[in-house]
């Protein structure tokens, strides 16, 4: 191999054994990666400096100090050898398989030739003896570039340094075998060892190598450079590519057990145990309809021209106003078509109780409302979802799982929405990733059939059957469907009507998504119950004109507006562009995300700016809700008997231990939260511990709010296990006694009940983060960022 690297044949040259031994040692070091290519070339050139002229047929005496033409040929050979190595084998040398083969080949080569191991490496068998002896001085690899260039030009220097290596190693081996400090006869630095010495040295080295390999095979730790590398290589080859799963966690788990020691000085709750809080009774209304569909039939037949819903385009212009008469007639047509005109193999495609997906964009509330009530009239269960954007959209994959678990086979949409969906080569809507195979039906008027004269929907009183399924996305990204019964839907409309003081023909401006949460509850369900007129503000319009909802409140003289704190924040940024607006007509400004800690800053800033434009402080009404418990609490205006608004300045350090301690606003480590009003009419509320058994919390302790009411969700569709844990919780006292024989629904809201029975929410269970035994909430991060005026201090995108 040395001959091949040098670009010339060395086999025919009578090189001394010690030179060949040194060359082999260099090859081994290079194959193992112990030296660099540059160091290898330097040492090799120095070893062959006095022998290369013999190969080229030049007398070494002529090469002493003068440069001759032969030197250029040697330089060319060296450069070729460097180029060959850099282009062919350099990248492969350090791969594990090549490395292993090189080591094994070198060891086998030494064993066959009965040559000693390299002198610079020490065996465990000769360690003590090596420490006794001092080897002759050898050439160093740390020479400067000038010396390297001189070697490249074949500067011939007397080569004497390696002649004493073999006798020295021989003495070490002999001394170690006899366990004495006796040494063998040393030769002159310029002389050559005898043949007998060569034989004895090779035999001793072979014995050392055999013992060394035996120790390595047995896995015995070897305290030497050669043996440790071999041992490491063998261990690497025997070790699996990936360690067992438990090895990833054992160290961290042990440290975690040591860290999780309770602090004896941490704050602890000291108050009395709380009790179940009862809301005001649900009022009895003599003319209250027995179901939501009965209310729709009443308004559709007796007040057909009353406006129900006004849709706006992206410029803010009213494009269509749906009356109660049109809503009733179109819903009837859709119900009749779904039950009688959609068939497969001469059999009806749908039957009562089947689930149907509603796929409508946020800019088309009119067709969504027709589809929703059409499904209710046909006794089908609507499942409103978002419009899928792409075939492999990650969010829509989870929606597809929900549709599959619900057994959905039909999706209702509009002609315009269907044209925007991805299509297959056949022209049909593609099957989205993770979705079941669906049949798409366009509900525009031309596709609906007129009901037969003898066909009438059966309007029954509200019962426990499922009315609709509302989807919810958890913090892990999974999507579940929450079922709401007809009785719960009616009771929720009743409770909202009483808490908000809704009356017939009122105008409501809805900025929220009308397919779910408060946008659905106020803008689609309760509004129909009370024959209200809803002005639906599309999200695309809000992005273009954040003041659009305020302008519509002013132009339509709306009495109620349902917004989020983000909408109030955006309007503050754009309010300078228009000053001729008035909010004096509002009696309730419902802040749907009032439970978020940062909403108080938006509410206060909005009031400071628009109070001069007719906005009264008592109009702002934050509320708290969850997908499972629907509306939990809402602040009432004074005319509806609500107490004055409340504000709490709490220590964040104590909150991290779930303890309530009032602090001062001058400190930076405080959290200021506003109340979300009183609990809903007809509801019972308690606060329980987050972990383990739902014990009642103390008065100064933060826990999860639980609700017992006829106006909550029923279950997670098809998920009995988590349904029992969330919808069938049984709070108990400290003695373990249940507080009620009726189950409670966990809301996922973390908070407490303050003075005047006002509810305060400090976070959500989904955003809870536990670090070293202390609890923090993701909402606090947003609240902290907003508290330091992010418009000035936080760079965009950071």
Secondary structure, 3 states (H helix, E strand, C coil): CHHHHHCCCCCCCCCCHHHHHHHHHHHHHHHHCCCCHHHHHHHHHHHCHHHHHHHCCCCHHHHCCCCCCHHHHHHHHHHHHHHHHHHCCHHHHCCHHHHHHHHHHHHHHHHHHCCCCCCCCCCCCCHHHHHHCCCCCCCCCCCCHHHHHHHHCCCCCCCCHHHHHHHHHHHHHHHHHHCCCCCCCCCCCCCCCCHHHHHHHHHHHHHHHHHHHHHHHCCCCCCCHHHHHHHHHHHHHHCCCCCCHHHHHHHHHHHHHHHCCCCCCCCCCCCCECCCEECCCCCCCCCCCCCHHHHHHHHHHHCCCCEEEEEECCCCCEEEEEEHHHHHHHHHHHHHHHHHCCEECCEECCCCCCEEEEECCCCCHHHHHHHHHHHHHCCCEEEEECCCCCCCCHHHHHHHHHHHHCCCCEEEECHHHHHCCCECCCCCECCCCCCCCCEEEECCHHHCCCCCCCCCCCCCCCCCCEEEEEEEECCCCCEEEEEEEHHHHHHHHHHHHHHHCCCCCCEEEECCCCCCHHHHHHHHHHHHHCCCEEEECCHHHHHHCCCHHHHHHHHHCCCEEEECHHHHHHHHHHHHHCCCCCCCCCCEEEECCCCCCCHHHHHHHHHHHHHHHCCCHHHEEEEEEECCCEEEEECCCHHHCCCCCCEEEEEHHHHCCCECCECCCCCCCEEEEEECCEECCCCEEEEECCCCCCEECECCECEEEEEECCCCCCEECCCHHHHHHHHCECCECCCCCECCCCCEEEEEEEEEECHHHCEEEEEEHHHEEEECCEEEEHHHHHHHHHHCCHHHHCCCCC
